Amino acid sequence: MQGCIAPSEIPGISSTEASVFGAVAEELIYADFLKTYVRRGTEVFQDHHNPAAYLLFLATNNPHFTEQMQRDYFERAWAQKLAKVPDFLVHKPTEKAFYEVKPDSTNGMKAGVDKVGKLSAVYRYYRLPYHAGNVFTPRDHNVASYGTALRVVLRVRRVAPGLIVYKLCLESEGTLELATLAVLLAYIVREINKQKGTGGFRPVDLAPAFQSNRQLVDVAKALGITLAVAAAATVGWKYFWKAVAKRFAARGAAAALMSAADGPLPVGELLSAGLAIWTVIDIIRLSDELWRDAAIIARQEA
C-alpha cells in the first residue's frame, strides 16, 4: 500500500500540531538547502520571525535599499498586507532568489502561490534582485520505519518557481485499517514534533510503539469508521452514500455497494469494494460536507 497526505489532513491532528510539524519539516528542508548553498557571511537567510534581521539582510546585500526605503516598505507593506518574509533567501553571484515552504495540501498550495506572487511584486517595486527560485531541488527524508514492513517519508518537491511543498507518504507491505492508519500517522507527527528545537533530527522507530502496547493494532476495532452522524436520522444514510458516490465518482463494486447501503459501512467493506484507503480518509475528513450534499440530494429526490 502506498499513499500520501499532508499532516494537517490527518484525522486527529490539530492545527497547532500541524504548525509545529511544519516548523520541523522546514528545518529538515533548510538543512538540505544549506548543502546546495553553503552559508558564507550574509549570503543565505532563513526566516525566524525577526523582521529586523530580514531588513538587515536586504540592506546589507542591496546598498540602494536605504533606511528611507525600509521605512516606506514597512508603512506600505503593512498597510497593504504585503509584509511577507520568505522562508529562505539566497544572495549569491550565481543566484538571487527566494523559496517558500508550505504543506502539500489544497490550502497550503493556495497560500504558497499567493505568497510567492506578493513577494515577487514587492521585490520588483523596490528594485530588489530576488526572483522565485528554480535551482534548489529538495529531496525526500525518511522520518519513520517499522523494520522493512513499513516506511514513512517526508516527500518534498518544488512544484513551481519559489514554492516548496511537503507531505507524509506511507509505504506498507500490507493494507492497514483506516483507524490504525490515522492513529499511526498521528503518532508519527507527534513524535516528530518532540524534536522541534533539538538542533537535529532522528527518524522515528515504530518498533517500541508496537511492542509496548497494542494501541496501534486494537484501535481499528475500537474506532471503526468515525463519521458525523447527527444528520443520519433526518437525512438518511442512503443519501449520504449517494453523495459519496457522486463526489468520488465511484464505479464498479464501490458504486454498487453504496447504492445498496442504508446504514454505516465498515471500513473493510469499503476497502474490499476497491476504494483506496486515502479515499476513505477523505470520506471521514469531508463527512460534514457530504452530509450537506446528502441533504440536497434528498430534497431533489423528494
N, C-alpha and C positions, 0 to 999 in steps of 0.2 A: 504494500500500500504506500502511495506517495501523495502528499498534499501540502499546500502552503496556506498560511493565514497570518494576517497582521496581529500583533499582540493585543491591540485594542478590540479586536473582534472575537477574542477567545471568551467563551461563556465563563462568567465568574470573575473576570479581571476588571478592576475598577479603572476609572480614568487616571487616578493618581498612580496606580501600579503601572499602567501603560506608559505614563510620562516618565517614571523612574527608569523603566526598561529602555525608553528612548535615549535617556542620558547615557546608560551603559553601552547601548548599541553605538551611539555617536563616538564614545571613547575608543571602542574597538575599530571603528572605521577611521578615526583620526590617526590611530597608531599605524594603520595601513597607509594612510595618506602621507605620513612622515617618511615612509620608505620610498615614496616617489619624490617627495620634496624634503630633502634634508634641511632642517631648520638652521639658518645662519642669520644672526642678527635679527632684523625685523622683516625678514622675507616671508614668514609664514605666520598667519594669525588664526586663532581659534576663539570662537565666541564663548566667554564665560560670564555673560550678562553684565558686562562692565563697559558702558558706553564711552567712558573716558579713555579706556585702553584702545577701543576701536578708533576713536578720533585721533589718538596719538599715532596709531599705525598709519592712518591715511595721511596725516600731516607730515610724518617723518619721511614717507616714501613719495610724497607729492608736495613739493615746496609751494606750489601755486595755491594749495588748499589752505589759505590763510586763516587767522583767527576770526576775521570778519566773515569769511565764507562758512566757517564752522558754526558761528552763531546763527547765520542765515539758515544753515542746514537744520539746526535744532528747531528754530522757530517755524520754518516752512514744513519740515518733515513731520513734526508733532501735530501741527495744525491740520495737515492733510492726511494724517495717519500713514505716512510713508517712512517712519522711523524704523527701518528694518536693518538688522545686522545679520550678515551671512554666517553660517556655521564655520566655514573655512574660507580663508582668503590667502592667495599667494601672489607675491610681487617679486618676480624673478625676471632676468633678461629674456628667458625663453617663454615665459607665460605670466600674464597678469590676469587672474581670474578668480571667481568666487564659486563656491559649491554650497548647496543647501541639502540637509539630510532630513527626510521625512519617512513615516511608516508607509509601507506599500498597501494602502487602502484607498477607497474612493475619496474619503475626506482628506487623507494625508496627501494624495496626489493633487487634489484641488488646491489645498493650502500651499503646496510646494510650487505649483505653476504660478499662483498669484504672487508669491514672494519673489520668485525669480524675475517676474515681469516688473515688479516695483523696484527691485534692486537695479535692474538694467536701466530703468528710466532715471533713477536718482543719479547713478554714476555718469550717464550721458549729460545730464543737466549741469553737474559740477565739473565736467571735463576730467573725470577720473578714469583711468585706463582699463578698468576691470570689466570683463565680459563673463557671461555664463560659460564655465569651464567645460572643455571636452577632451582633456588629456588624461586626467585621473580615471583609471578603470579599477573599481573596487573588486574585492574577491569575497568569496563565501567564508564563513567562520564556523567551525564545529563548536557547538555550545552544549551538547548533552549526548549521552550514549548509554546504552544498556547492552554491554557485550557487543556482539555482532548482530543482534536481533533488532536493534532499534537505534536510529541515529537522528539527531535534530541539528539542523544547520541554520545559521542566520544568513539568509540569502540576500546579498547586496548587489544592486545594479544601478548603472547610470541610465535613466530612462529618457533623458533629454539633456541638452547642454545645461550644466549647473545644477541638475537635480538628481540626487542620490536617494534611492528608496530601499527599505529593508522589510523582510518578513521572516517568520519562522517556517521552516519546511521540515516535515517529518517523513522519514523513510523507515518502513517496518516490513519485516518478513511476512507478517500476517495481518489480518484485519482486526482493528480494535473497535470495541463497542464505543458508541458516541460518548457516553458519560465518562468512561475510563479515559478516553482521549482528551476530553475537556479538562478533567482533573489533572491529567498528566502534563498537559501544556501549561496549565495554570501553575502547577508545582514548579515547572522549569523556569517560568517567568519570575516567580518569587525567589527562587534560589539564585538566579542570575542577578536580581535586584539587590541581594545582600552584598554583592561585590562592588556596588557603587562606591567610589571614593577610596578603594583599596590600592589603586595605582597599578593594578594588574588584573588579569582575567584567567580563571581556571574553568575549563568545561565541566559541566555538572555530570557527576557519575550517578546514574539512576539506580545502580545495584543496591545501595543501602536503603533507599526508599522502598524497594520491593521486598527486601529481606527483613526489614524491621517491622513491617505491618502489612496487612492485606488491603489497605485502603484503595490502592490503585487497581485492585482486582475486583473487590466487592462493591465498589461504588456504583458500577454499572447496574448491578441488581437492585441497589438501594434507590437509585435515582430514576432509572428508566428514561423516558423522554419527557422533558420538562417544558411544557407549553403553557402560555397564558390561557386558561380555560374559563375565565369568567364569562365569556360570551357564548360558551358552548350551549348553555341552557336556552338562550334566546335566539341564537343564530342557527346552531346545529353543526355537528361535525361534518356532515356530508358536504356542506357548503365550504367548510374550511379546506377540505381536501380538494374540492373543485378549484379553489383559489390557489392552492399549492400547485396543482397540475397545470394551471394556466400560467402562473408566474415562472415556473421552471420548465415549461414546455415538455411535460412528462410524456413519454412514449412507451409502447410495448407493455411489459409486465407491470411497470410502475404506474402507468396510466390506468390499467385495468384494476389494480389494487385500490387505487384512490377512488375510482368511480364507484366501487362497490362498498367502500368504507362508510360507516355511520357512527364512528367512535374513534378513540385514540388508537393509533397504530404503533406497535412495538418497534424499537429501533431495528431489531433483527429482521423483521419483515420488510422494512423499507430498504435495508441493505440487500436482502435477498432478491428484491424486485429490481435491483440494478441501480439504485440511487447511490451516488458517491457519498462517502461519509462527510465530505465537505459540503455537499448539498443539504444533508440532514442538519449540519451545524447551522446553515443559513435558514432552514425552516424554523429552528428554535430561536435564532437571533432575530428573525423578522416576524415572529409569531403575532405580535401586536398588529403589524401592518397587514398580515394575512387574514386576521380576524376582521379587520375593516373591509378588506376586499371581499371576504365571505359575506358580510352583511349586504354589500352592494349586489352581489350575485343573488342572494336570497330575495332581495326586493325585486330584482329584474325577473326572476322566475315565478314570483307570486301571482 
